[in-house]
Amino acid sequence: GRAGWQSGAAATAAAAVRRVLHLELDVSALPAGCALEPGDALAVVPQNDPTDVKELLPQLGVRAKQADTPLQLPDGFDAPMHLGGELTPRTALLERVDIGSTSSWPSPALLRLLLKHGEPANADAP
């Protein structure tokens, strides 16, 4: 189930290095067996603008044809849970990381994945 957004406000100044939000979620529509206790964790999943992602991919060295190719994890690579499963560079940037947050971007784990998958942005240059 999903919790509904009830209200939210920035708890830090817009120019702050780290962005902290105060959120209130309506969890009344969660399934009957789902009970939340103090200290439980909830995932807040970002939805980034597809245009921003399209512009960012080449800057990270990911060619257009690679953007929708599943990332190949190296043996022994311990990816964080939110970067696990079959994941393409485009999906990672669209819905797994907050590309607008300087406190969490770039995620070192994501950059390692993209660097192993991508090629230099100028690889097509003569």
Short mmCIF file of the C-alpha atoms (twelve columns), coordinates in Angstrom:
data_MODEL
# 
_entry.id   MODEL 
# 
loop_
_atom_site.group_PDB 
_atom_site.id 
_atom_site.type_symbol 
_atom_site.label_atom_id 
_atom_site.label_alt_id 
_atom_site.label_comp_id 
_atom_site.label_asym_id 
_atom_site.label_seq_id 
_atom_site.Cartn_x 
_atom_site.Cartn_y 
_atom_site.Cartn_z 
_atom_site.pdbx_PDB_model_num 
ATOM 1   C CA . GLY A 1   0.000  0.000  0.000   1 
ATOM 2   C CA . ARG A 2   0.900  3.608  -0.277  1 
ATOM 3   C CA . ALA A 3   0.591  6.372  2.230   1 
ATOM 4   C CA . GLY A 4   -1.057 9.554  1.031   1 
ATOM 5   C CA . TRP A 5   0.672  12.907 1.226   1 
ATOM 6   C CA . GLN A 6   -1.110 15.027 3.802   1 
ATOM 7   C CA . SER A 7   1.200  18.014 4.252   1 
ATOM 8   C CA . GLY A 8   4.828  18.967 4.145   1 
ATOM 9   C CA . ALA A 9   7.154  21.870 4.677   1 
ATOM 10  C CA . ALA A 10  10.849 22.546 4.421   1 
ATOM 11  C CA . ALA A 11  12.499 22.417 7.828   1 
ATOM 12  C CA . THR A 12  15.682 24.056 6.529   1 
ATOM 13  C CA . ALA A 13  16.411 27.192 4.523   1 
ATOM 14  C CA . ALA A 14  16.419 26.908 0.734   1 
ATOM 15  C CA . ALA A 15  20.170 27.675 0.640   1 
ATOM 16  C CA . ALA A 16  21.044 25.038 3.251   1 
ATOM 17  C CA . VAL A 17  23.565 22.357 2.283   1 
ATOM 18  C CA . ARG A 18  21.256 19.608 3.519   1 
ATOM 19  C CA . ARG A 19  17.532 19.540 2.786   1 
ATOM 20  C CA . VAL A 20  15.319 18.440 5.670   1 
ATOM 21  C CA . LEU A 21  11.565 18.119 5.231   1 
ATOM 22  C CA . HIS A 22  8.796  17.800 7.790   1 
ATOM 23  C CA . LEU A 23  6.199  15.452 6.304   1 
ATOM 24  C CA . GLU A 24  2.799  14.300 7.468   1 
ATOM 25  C CA . LEU A 25  1.464  11.200 5.760   1 
ATOM 26  C CA . ASP A 26  -2.048 9.777  5.843   1 
ATOM 27  C CA . VAL A 27  -1.552 6.048  6.457   1 
ATOM 28  C CA . SER A 28  -5.230 5.243  7.056   1 
ATOM 29  C CA . ALA A 29  -5.542 3.590  3.610   1 
ATOM 30  C CA . LEU A 30  -2.746 1.073  4.197   1 
ATOM 31  C CA . PRO A 31  -3.745 -2.623 4.123   1 
ATOM 32  C CA . ALA A 32  -5.293 -4.041 7.305   1 
ATOM 33  C CA . GLY A 33  -2.219 -6.129 8.196   1 
ATOM 34  C CA . CYS A 34  0.126  -3.171 7.906   1 
ATOM 35  C CA . ALA A 35  0.656  -1.482 11.247  1 
ATOM 36  C CA . LEU A 36  3.210  1.256  11.737  1 
ATOM 37  C CA . GLU A 37  5.067  1.652  15.003  1 
ATOM 38  C CA . PRO A 38  7.265  4.523  16.204  1 
ATOM 39  C CA . GLY A 39  10.703 4.070  14.685  1 
ATOM 40  C CA . ASP A 40  9.479  2.254  11.558  1 
ATOM 41  C CA . ALA A 41  11.016 3.382  8.283   1 
ATOM 42  C CA . LEU A 42  9.102  4.505  5.214   1 
ATOM 43  C CA . ALA A 43  10.555 4.883  1.734   1 
ATOM 44  C CA . VAL A 44  10.078 8.230  0.041   1 
ATOM 45  C CA . VAL A 45  10.497 7.555  -3.660  1 
ATOM 46  C CA . PRO A 46  11.490 10.499 -5.867  1 
ATOM 47  C CA . GLN A 47  9.899  11.204 -9.230  1 
ATOM 48  C CA . ASN A 48  12.381 13.274 -11.237 1 
ATOM 49  C CA . ASP A 49  11.536 15.206 -14.386 1 
ATOM 50  C CA . PRO A 50  12.217 13.055 -17.500 1 
ATOM 51  C CA . THR A 51  13.668 16.097 -19.301 1 
ATOM 52  C CA . ASP A 52  16.188 16.641 -16.496 1 
ATOM 53  C CA . VAL A 53  17.147 12.963 -16.596 1 
ATOM 54  C CA . LYS A 54  17.546 13.040 -20.396 1 
ATOM 55  C CA . GLU A 55  19.934 16.000 -20.052 1 
ATOM 56  C CA . LEU A 56  21.868 14.443 -17.158 1 
ATOM 57  C CA . LEU A 57  22.551 11.014 -18.687 1 
ATOM 58  C CA . PRO A 58  25.105 12.199 -21.294 1 
ATOM 59  C CA . GLN A 59  26.796 14.353 -18.655 1 
ATOM 60  C CA . LEU A 60  27.431 11.130 -16.724 1 
ATOM 61  C CA . GLY A 61  28.850 9.454  -19.823 1 
ATOM 62  C CA . VAL A 62  25.781 7.315  -20.550 1 
ATOM 63  C CA . ARG A 63  24.968 7.154  -24.268 1 
ATOM 64  C CA . ALA A 64  21.347 7.157  -25.447 1 
ATOM 65  C CA . LYS A 65  21.405 3.451  -26.356 1 
ATOM 66  C CA . GLN A 66  22.793 2.575  -22.908 1 
ATOM 67  C CA . ALA A 67  20.200 4.570  -20.963 1 
ATOM 68  C CA . ASP A 68  17.641 1.755  -21.125 1 
ATOM 69  C CA . THR A 69  20.054 -1.178 -20.899 1 
ATOM 70  C CA . PRO A 70  20.078 -2.944 -17.510 1 
ATOM 71  C CA . LEU A 71  23.120 -2.136 -15.416 1 
ATOM 72  C CA . GLN A 72  25.529 -5.030 -15.003 1 
ATOM 73  C CA . LEU A 73  26.616 -5.278 -11.384 1 
ATOM 74  C CA . PRO A 74  30.193 -6.457 -10.901 1 
ATOM 75  C CA . ASP A 75  30.665 -9.626 -8.853  1 
ATOM 76  C CA . GLY A 76  30.738 -8.763 -5.173  1 
ATOM 77  C CA . PHE A 77  29.250 -5.287 -5.712  1 
ATOM 78  C CA . ASP A 78  27.061 -4.503 -2.714  1 
ATOM 79  C CA . ALA A 79  24.392 -2.180 -4.116  1 
ATOM 80  C CA . PRO A 80  22.092 -0.371 -1.684  1 
ATOM 81  C CA . MET A 81  18.570 -1.818 -1.610  1 
ATOM 82  C CA . HIS A 82  17.053 1.075  -3.590  1 
ATOM 83  C CA . LEU A 83  19.542 0.450  -6.422  1 
ATOM 84  C CA . GLY A 84  18.979 -3.305 -6.549  1 
ATOM 85  C CA . GLY A 85  17.049 -5.452 -8.986  1 
ATOM 86  C CA . GLU A 86  17.002 -4.947 -12.735 1 
ATOM 87  C CA . LEU A 87  17.841 -1.294 -13.073 1 
ATOM 88  C CA . THR A 88  18.666 0.898  -16.047 1 
ATOM 89  C CA . PRO A 89  20.504 4.212  -15.791 1 
ATOM 90  C CA . ARG A 90  17.308 6.021  -16.833 1 
ATOM 91  C CA . THR A 91  15.180 4.264  -14.184 1 
ATOM 92  C CA . ALA A 92  17.797 4.938  -11.513 1 
ATOM 93  C CA . LEU A 93  17.707 8.658  -12.243 1 
ATOM 94  C CA . LEU A 94  13.942 8.881  -12.795 1 
ATOM 95  C CA . GLU A 95  12.729 7.101  -9.678  1 
ATOM 96  C CA . ARG A 96  15.481 5.831  -7.402  1 
ATOM 97  C CA . VAL A 97  17.560 8.898  -6.474  1 
ATOM 98  C CA . ASP A 98  16.701 12.535 -5.846  1 
ATOM 99  C CA . ILE A 99  18.766 14.303 -8.494  1 
ATOM 100 C CA . GLY A 100 17.739 17.701 -7.136  1 
ATOM 101 C CA . SER A 101 19.248 17.196 -3.695  1 
ATOM 102 C CA . THR A 102 22.841 18.225 -3.129  1 
ATOM 103 C CA . SER A 103 22.893 16.396 0.207   1 
ATOM 104 C CA . SER A 104 22.252 13.006 -1.395  1 
ATOM 105 C CA . TRP A 105 23.441 13.558 -4.949  1 
ATOM 106 C CA . PRO A 106 25.494 12.183 -6.394  1 
ATOM 107 C CA . SER A 107 25.069 8.908  -4.611  1 
ATOM 108 C CA . PRO A 108 28.500 7.243  -4.592  1 
ATOM 109 C CA . ALA A 109 26.900 3.832  -5.149  1 
ATOM 110 C CA . LEU A 110 24.928 5.088  -8.154  1 
ATOM 111 C CA . LEU A 111 27.947 6.833  -9.634  1 
ATOM 112 C CA . ARG A 112 29.997 3.631  -9.359  1 
ATOM 113 C CA . LEU A 113 27.242 1.760  -11.241 1 
ATOM 114 C CA . LEU A 114 26.982 4.397  -13.952 1 
ATOM 115 C CA . LEU A 115 30.744 4.698  -14.378 1 
ATOM 116 C CA . LYS A 116 31.023 0.955  -14.930 1 
ATOM 117 C CA . HIS A 117 28.107 1.062  -17.413 1 
ATOM 118 C CA . GLY A 118 28.730 4.318  -19.268 1 
ATOM 119 C CA . GLU A 119 31.377 5.564  -21.618 1 
ATOM 120 C CA . PRO A 120 32.960 9.008  -21.835 1 
ATOM 121 C CA . ALA A 121 30.497 11.570 -23.195 1 
ATOM 122 C CA . ASN A 122 32.914 12.439 -25.990 1 
ATOM 123 C CA . ALA A 123 33.445 8.825  -27.131 1 
ATOM 124 C CA . ASP A 124 31.713 9.604  -30.444 1 
ATOM 125 C CA . ALA A 125 34.043 12.516 -31.184 1 
ATOM 126 C CA . PRO A 126 36.337 12.035 -34.191 1 
# 
